[in-house]
Amino acid sequence: MHPQLVPWLMAATLTDKIVSLPGQPKVSFSQYAGYITVDEKQQRALFYYFAEAEAEADPASKPLVLWLNGVEHGPFKPSGDVLLKNDYSWSKKANMLYLESPAGVGFSSSVDNTYYNSVDNLARDNLAILHNWFEKFPEYKERDLFITGENYAGHYVPQLAMLIVRSRLFNFKGIAFNTNFNSRAEFFWSRRLISDATYESFNTKCNYSQILRQAQSSTITPVCSRIASEAKREISRFINTYNVTLDVCLSIVSSQSAVLNTLQETEKIDVCIEDETVDVLRYEYQNLEIPTISILVELVNGDQDSAIPLPGTRTRTLVNNLAKELGLNIIKNIVLRTFCRIKTRNQPSKSESEAAVGPSTL
């Protein structure tokens, strides 16, 4: 690096440093937030939040993990007007870079609003973001880099990974993402949220994958429509999709009146719900190119999350079948284990499961 660039880069980094957030407790790590420009002409810039690993974790020795979604595992969780420390924050184990992408999500923006309706260039944007971010934080260029995400990041993560592998940029080590596949029926049935009869219908007449495909093409059959409606009725809208053991979180707009009013109309819901966004999304059901590359791949799922469920028996079957189809080798037995072990008086909790896969292996 040219010596004259060092003071400029240090100044650019310091301008993004967060001294403290409103209501924030005292912490043992540094945090930064700001914008990384992708396209000067279109003034397209993506917002990032970066939390170094906690001091106790020795941040200088920890990898850099890029997460392409929000919510779950940041350093804090809100409680009224204050922030509480998140005991399950990934920053306890890694240097965490959170990116709001594509432009139009969160604080990320672009002068060209038509860009909000397309993700064709998203992988290239994310690659440019990483390159520009490393210019701002050059001390992380040689760190092990992992890319992670869930849900729609099931597209974003492998697409970005492919560009990085081809460009041979960064010290790229692997990817991890949550995905639901076709296991919602088994999940709901195992939690007694749907009846035996409805579960049998999913298994013999129309499964969730068929329902989703038909709904996306507006060709849903009467049989699939009936099964989907029955499951929706049995589950009810008072079940928290993201943790079925918690209270449901209704929208703040008219939620109370909707619950109390027996003649309620269907609530308007957030645009992140799939049935509200499906008409503007592009789906490809088969990967036309699945290169075998020397990075680790990990599949992760939770046992309380009905949006990203994957029961244990299905995990083993899925990973083994996927390995066979791609001509990969299992690098270890698929053993369900906790993602973060939580000691109780009697025994560790069993809350998460994972399956690790690797280069020319699965």
Secondary structure, 3 states (H helix, E strand, C coil): CCCCHHHHHHHHHHHCECCCCCCCCCCCCCEEEEEEEEECCCCEEEEEEEECCCHHHCHHHCCEEEECCCCCCCCEEEECCEEEECCCCHHHCCEEEEEECCCCCCCCECCCHHHHHCCCCHHHHHHHHHHHHHHHCHHHCCCCEEEEEECCHHHHHHHHHHHHHHHCCCCEEEEEEECCCCCHHHHHHHCCCCCHHHHHHHHHCCCHHHHHHHHHCCCCCHHHHHHHHHHHHHHCCCCCCCCCCCCCCCCCCCHHHHHHCCCCCCCCCCCCCHHHHHHHCCCCCCCCCCCCCCCEEEEEEECCCCCCCCCHHHHHHHHHHHHHHHCCECCCCCCCCCCCCCCCCCCCCCCEEEEEECCCEC
